Amino acid sequence: QECIGFCIYPTAVYFNHSCRPNVAKVRSGREMAFIATTYIEKEEEMLISYGCITDPLSERRDRLAEYFFFTCNCSRCVAESIALVEKI
């Protein structure tokens, strides 16, 4: 997979990341739209994924750390981390 460049979508910077997002980003050419994927309660944070959410926990966290400089502690990552510890 080859990265051919980066761009900034000003509206996208208002969203935080979750591996269990409630908003999907949809690209069409040079435009991007955001669509709710679940019912969002009043005052609930709207979250997008910064990457591929089908990857295993360690791969998701490694990619986010490398490209976005944070360790993901979203509800899904925390739950998966706890499940891994409980298996030991």
Secondary structure, DSSP 8 states (H G I E B T S, - for coil): ---------GGGGG-EE-SS-SEEEEEETTEEEEEESS---TT---EE-SS-TTS-HHHHHHHHHHHH------HHHHHHHHHHHHH-
